[in-house]
Amino acid sequence: MKTPFISRERLAELTEQFPTPFHLYDEKGIRARVRALHQAFAWNPGFKEYFAVKATPNPAILKILKEEGCGVDCASYVELMMSQKLGFAGDEIMFSSNNTPADEFRLARQLGATINLDAYEDVAFLEEVASIPKVISCRYNPGGVFELGTSIMDHPEEAKFGMTKVQLIQAFKELKALGAEKFGIHAFLASNTVSNAYYPELARQLFELAVEVVEATGVELDFINLSGGVGVNYQPEGEENDIAVIGQGVRQAYEEILTPAGLGQVKIFTELGRFMLAPFGLLVTKVTHKKQTYRTYLGVDASAVNLLRPAMYGAYHHITNMDRPEGPTEIIDVVGSLCENNDKFAIQRELPVSQIGDTLVIHDTGAHGFSMGYQYNAKLRSSEILLEENGQARMIRRAERPEDYFATLYGFDFEK
């Protein structure tokens, strides 16, 4: 079963201090996860984790990751701006974008970020709008399906991202002719895998591709970026990914394929988001209503505005009633207040019989939780709270206010 990283008593103190709903993050858990990742890949001297900013774009979180030696993976102009303001610079920034506007390429070049081109056509576009850097990467899409054993993990052929092998080889040749000196290969073939075999299999495919590409182009291969895809188990039972086992699996493939090919100096990069942060975030919410019709509905003060994944994907997130962790149970739907029927955190879920005023925590919201929020029904996004290593809590983002919602409107004076 999933156990919250905070006690009932301490959370009760926080809900007195900070109105619900809010996202709560565990600094101690985040730091431990980063250190475990670094240990798992310590065999590769050039290893670096570029945290996917889109997963949890909060400066306080990014500062923690920077202190632990992580870089950042950015995909937009504002993510680049935030990273720059936090002191990330040069090769600490990976810029992996698609359908990229010219001004974003220009800012990435200005910051000295490592640009990861999504499309073959971007070679000419980048040269035109911002110039070709000395170090550059290209994103690979093998097409077809990605399988582990007899299980289909994902369908790269349906993804809008990346270029074919033929395009990647041609891009490397042209980039080299245009002045690029060091190259990287990047790929993302499956999302949120709960399997220790995913990264090693992805690595094996990319390592074999790397040998072929170097032979075909003669480029100096500097790094291979395994991107993200290593996930977390949102279910209350079942095994979690073991990053130590994953790291050793990648090492075995590296030593079997790259080292004999004379590529034993190639750096390994990752761009993990969900694996790094999801387990160390909780969405804290209060029960506000209870309704009985054809089902029993438990209304809470959070909604899909605060956590979109269940509404968008039908994703499972475990829920704990902090005030009644045990006792008689009932089958209920846990719902928000949006004017959409998919605004549900749980459907026909067995939970302890809950009462108005109870505090619930929704697990594994540390990544792709707050960041996917929106303002439908003119609902305002919540605050974010950091539970520090010393046990103290501090607000790292205040909740939105009505004046924030109205601030971008013309012809409407909120003060009148």
C-alpha positions in Angstrom: 0.0 0.0 0.0 1.1 3.6 -0.5 2.0 5.5 2.6 2.0 9.3 2.6 5.4 10.9 3.3 3.8 13.1 6.0 2.1 12.1 9.2 -1.6 12.8 9.9 -0.7 15.2 12.8 1.9 17.2 10.7 -0.5 17.5 7.8 -3.3 18.7 10.1 -0.9 21.5 11.1 -0.2 22.4 7.5 -3.9 22.5 6.5 -4.4 25.0 9.3 -1.6 27.1 7.9 -2.3 26.7 4.2 -5.8 26.5 2.7 -6.6 23.4 0.6 -6.2 22.4 -2.0 -2.4 22.5 -2.4 0.4 20.4 -3.8 2.9 19.3 -1.2 6.5 18.2 -2.1 9.0 16.1 -0.1 12.5 17.6 -0.3 14.1 14.6 1.5 12.6 12.1 -0.9 13.6 14.2 -4.0 17.2 14.4 -2.9 17.4 10.7 -2.1 16.0 9.9 -5.5 18.6 12.0 -7.4 21.4 10.5 -5.4 20.2 7.0 -6.2 20.1 7.8 -9.9 23.6 9.2 -9.8 24.9 6.1 -8.0 23.2 3.9 -10.6 25.1 5.6 -13.5 28.3 6.3 -11.7 30.1 3.9 -14.0 29.7 6.4 -16.8 32.0 9.4 -16.0 30.1 11.8 -18.2 26.6 10.9 -17.0 24.2 13.7 -16.4 20.5 14.0 -15.6 18.6 16.8 -17.3 15.4 17.1 -15.3 12.3 17.6 -17.5 11.2 21.1 -16.4 7.7 20.5 -17.9 7.1 17.9 -15.2 7.4 20.3 -12.2 8.3 23.8 -13.3 8.9 25.4 -9.9 12.1 27.3 -9.1 12.4 25.9 -5.6 12.3 22.3 -6.9 14.7 23.2 -9.7 17.1 24.7 -7.2 17.1 21.5 -5.2 17.9 19.5 -8.4 20.7 21.9 -9.3 22.3 21.5 -5.9 22.2 17.8 -6.5 24.1 18.1 -9.8 21.2 17.9 -12.3 20.8 19.9 -15.5 17.5 20.9 -17.1 15.6 19.7 -20.1 13.6 22.6 -21.6 11.0 22.6 -24.3 9.9 26.3 -24.5 11.0 29.9 -24.4 9.7 30.4 -20.8 11.3 27.2 -19.5 14.6 28.5 -21.0 14.1 31.8 -19.3 13.4 30.2 -15.9 16.4 28.0 -16.2 18.6 30.9 -17.0 17.4 32.9 -14.1 18.1 30.0 -11.8 21.7 29.9 -12.9 21.6 27.0 -15.4 23.9 27.7 -18.3 25.6 26.2 -21.3 25.8 22.5 -21.2 23.5 22.3 -18.1 20.6 23.0 -20.5 19.2 20.5 -23.0 16.7 22.1 -25.4 14.4 19.4 -26.8 11.5 21.0 -28.6 9.3 20.4 -31.6 7.7 22.8 -34.1 10.1 25.2 -32.7 9.7 29.0 -33.3 12.7 31.0 -34.4 13.0 33.0 -31.2 13.2 29.9 -29.1 16.1 28.6 -31.2 17.8 32.0 -30.9 17.5 32.0 -27.1 18.8 28.5 -26.8 21.8 29.5 -28.9 22.3 32.6 -26.8 22.3 30.5 -23.6 24.7 28.0 -25.1 22.1 25.2 -24.6 22.6 21.8 -26.2 20.0 21.8 -29.0 18.2 18.5 -29.8 16.7 18.8 -33.2 13.3 17.1 -33.6 13.1 17.2 -37.4 15.5 16.8 -40.3 14.0 20.0 -41.7 15.2 21.9 -38.6 18.8 21.7 -39.9 18.2 24.3 -42.5 15.8 26.3 -40.3 18.3 26.5 -37.4 21.1 27.6 -39.7 18.9 30.3 -41.1 17.5 31.7 -37.8 20.3 31.1 -35.3 23.4 29.4 -36.7 24.7 25.9 -36.1 26.4 25.2 -32.8 29.6 23.2 -32.2 27.6 20.6 -30.2 24.3 19.4 -31.4 21.9 16.4 -31.0 19.2 14.8 -33.2 16.1 13.0 -32.0 15.5 9.5 -33.5 12.2 7.8 -34.1 12.5 4.1 -35.3 8.8 3.9 -36.3 6.9 0.6 -35.9 6.1 -0.5 -32.3 8.4 -0.7 -29.3 8.2 -4.1 -27.6 9.6 -5.7 -24.5 9.4 -9.4 -24.9 5.8 -10.1 -26.0 4.4 -6.8 -24.7 3.9 -3.8 -26.8 5.0 -0.8 -24.8 4.2 2.0 -27.2 3.8 3.0 -30.9 6.7 5.3 -32.0 5.3 5.3 -35.6 2.3 7.3 -34.2 4.4 9.8 -32.4 5.0 13.3 -34.0 8.5 13.4 -32.5 11.9 12.6 -34.1 13.3 11.6 -37.5 13.9 8.4 -39.3 17.3 6.7 -39.4 17.9 7.9 -43.0 17.0 11.5 -42.0 19.2 11.3 -38.9 22.3 10.2 -40.9 21.7 12.9 -43.5 21.2 15.5 -40.8 24.5 14.5 -39.2 26.3 14.8 -42.5 24.9 18.2 -43.2 25.5 19.5 -39.7 29.1 18.4 -39.8 29.5 20.2 -43.1 28.0 23.3 -41.5 30.5 23.3 -38.6 29.1 21.1 -35.9 32.0 19.2 -34.2 30.3 16.9 -31.5 27.0 15.0 -31.8 24.4 13.4 -29.7 21.6 10.9 -30.3 18.3 11.2 -28.4 15.2 9.0 -28.4 12.0 8.5 -26.4 10.1 5.3 -27.3 7.7 4.6 -24.5 6.1 6.6 -21.6 5.8 5.7 -17.9 7.2 2.2 -18.2 7.2 0.2 -15.0 9.9 -2.3 -16.1 13.6 -2.5 -15.3 14.1 -3.7 -18.9 12.9 -0.5 -20.7 16.1 1.6 -20.4 18.5 -1.3 -21.1 16.5 -2.2 -24.3 16.2 1.4 -25.4 20.0 1.8 -24.8 20.8 -1.3 -26.8 18.8 -0.1 -29.8 20.4 3.4 -29.5 23.9 2.0 -29.1 23.5 -0.2 -32.2 22.2 2.8 -34.1 25.2 4.9 -32.8 27.7 2.4 -34.2 26.0 2.5 -37.6 25.7 6.3 -37.7 29.3 6.9 -36.8 30.4 4.4 -39.5 28.2 6.2 -42.0 29.1 9.8 -41.1 32.4 9.8 -39.4 31.1 12.2 -36.7 32.5 12.4 -33.2 29.7 11.0 -31.0 29.7 12.9 -27.7 26.6 11.5 -25.9 23.5 9.4 -26.1 20.4 10.7 -24.4 18.0 8.0 -23.1 15.4 10.7 -22.4 12.6 9.8 -20.1 10.1 7.0 -20.0 11.2 5.4 -16.7 8.0 5.6 -14.8 6.4 5.0 -11.4 3.7 2.5 -10.3 0.6 4.6 -9.5 -1.2 1.5 -8.2 -1.0 0.8 -4.5 0.5 -2.6 -5.0 3.2 -3.9 -7.3 6.9 -3.4 -7.8 8.6 -0.1 -8.5 11.4 0.4 -10.9 14.8 -0.3 -9.4 17.2 2.3 -10.7 20.3 0.4 -9.6 19.2 -2.6 -11.7 18.3 -0.3 -14.6 21.7 1.4 -14.5 23.5 -2.0 -14.6 21.4 -3.1 -17.5 22.4 0.0 -19.5 26.0 -0.6 -18.5 26.0 -4.2 -19.8 24.6 -3.0 -23.2 27.2 -0.2 -23.2 30.1 -2.6 -22.6 28.8 -5.1 -25.2 28.1 -2.7 -28.0 29.8 0.7 -27.6 33.1 -0.2 -26.0 34.1 -2.8 -28.6 33.3 -0.3 -31.3 35.7 2.2 -29.9 32.9 4.4 -28.4 33.7 3.8 -24.8 34.0 7.5 -24.1 30.4 8.3 -25.0 28.4 10.1 -22.2 25.0 8.9 -21.1 22.3 11.5 -20.4 18.8 11.1 -19.1 15.8 13.4 -19.0 13.7 12.0 -16.3 10.7 13.8 -14.8 8.0 11.5 -13.5 10.5 9.1 -12.0 12.3 11.9 -10.2 9.4 13.7 -8.7 6.0 12.0 -8.9 6.2 9.9 -5.7 7.3 12.9 -3.8 4.2 15.0 -4.3 0.7 14.9 -2.8 -2.4 16.8 -3.7 -4.0 17.7 -0.4 -7.7 18.3 -0.5 -10.7 18.5 1.8 -14.1 16.8 1.5 -16.7 19.5 1.0 -19.8 17.6 -0.1 -21.4 14.2 -0.1 -24.1 13.3 -2.6 -26.2 10.2 -3.1 -28.0 9.5 -6.3 -27.4 6.4 -8.4 -23.9 6.5 -6.9 -22.3 8.0 -3.9 -20.3 11.1 -4.8 -17.6 12.5 -2.5 -17.0 16.1 -3.4 -13.6 17.7 -2.7 -12.2 21.2 -3.0 -9.7 20.1 -5.7 -10.6 19.5 -9.3 -9.1 18.6 -12.6 -7.7 22.1 -12.6 -5.3 20.9 -9.9 -4.7 17.4 -11.3 -5.7 16.7 -14.9 -4.3 13.2 -15.4 -7.4 11.3 -14.2 -9.7 13.3 -16.4 -7.5 13.3 -19.5 -6.2 9.8 -19.4 -8.4 7.9 -17.0 -5.2 7.6 -14.9 -5.3 6.0 -11.5 -4.0 7.9 -8.5 -4.2 6.3 -5.1 -6.2 8.2 -2.4 -5.7 8.1 1.3 -8.2 9.5 3.8 -5.8 10.9 6.4 -8.5 11.2 9.1 -9.9 7.7 8.6 -7.2 5.5 7.1 -9.1 2.4 8.3 -12.6 1.3 9.3 -15.7 0.6 7.3 -15.5 1.3 3.6 -17.9 2.3 0.8 -17.8 2.5 -3.0 -17.7 6.1 -4.2 -16.7 8.5 -6.9 -14.4 11.2 -5.7 -15.2 14.3 -7.8 -14.3 18.0 -8.2 -16.7 20.9 -9.0 -16.1 21.5 -12.7 -18.9 21.5 -15.1 -17.5 18.4 -16.8 -18.4 14.8 -16.0 -14.8 13.6 -16.3 -13.8 15.8 -13.3 -13.3 12.7 -11.2 -10.2 11.6 -9.2 -11.7 8.1 -8.6 -14.5 6.1 -10.0 -16.3 3.4 -8.1 -13.3 3.3 -5.7 -13.5 1.5 -2.3 -12.4 4.0 0.4 -13.1 4.4 4.1 -16.5 6.0 4.8 -15.6 9.7 4.6 -17.3 12.7 6.1 -17.3 16.4 5.2 -14.2 18.0 6.5 -11.9 15.0 6.1 -8.5 15.5 4.6 -7.6 13.4 1.6 -4.3 13.1 -0.1 -4.0 12.1 -3.7 -0.7 10.3 -4.3 2.1 10.6 -6.9 1.3 14.1 -8.1 4.8 15.5 -7.9 5.2 15.4 -11.7 2.7 16.4 -14.3 0.4 17.5 -11.5 0.4 21.3 -10.9 2.1 21.8 -14.3 -0.8 20.5 -16.3 -3.3 22.8 -14.5 -5.6 25.2 -16.3 -8.4 27.6 -15.6 -11.7 26.1 -16.9 -14.8 27.5 -15.1 -12.5 30.3 -14.0 -11.1 28.0 -11.4 -7.8 29.2 -9.9 -4.7 27.2 -9.6 -3.6 26.1 -6.1 -0.5 26.9 -4.0 2.6 24.6 -3.9 4.2 23.8 -0.5 7.6 22.3 0.1 8.2 20.1 3.1 11.8 20.8 3.8 14.4 18.2 5.1 14.3 19.8 8.5 10.5 19.3 8.8 9.5 22.9 8.2 7.1 23.8 5.4 7.2 26.8 3.2 5.0 28.1 0.3 6.9 28.0 -3.0 4.0 29.2 -5.1 1.0 31.1 -3.8 -2.5 30.2 -5.0 -3.9 32.3 -7.8 -6.3 35.1 -7.0 -9.2 36.6 -9.0 -7.0 39.5 -9.9 -4.5 37.1 -11.5 -7.3 35.7 -13.7 -8.4 39.2 -14.8 -4.9 40.6 -15.3 -4.5 39.8 -19.0 -8.0 41.0 -20.0 -8.4 44.3 -21.9 -11.5 46.5 -21.3 -12.2 45.0 -17.9 -11.3 46.8 -14.7 -11.3 44.4 -11.8 -11.0 47.2 -9.2 -14.3 48.8 -10.2 
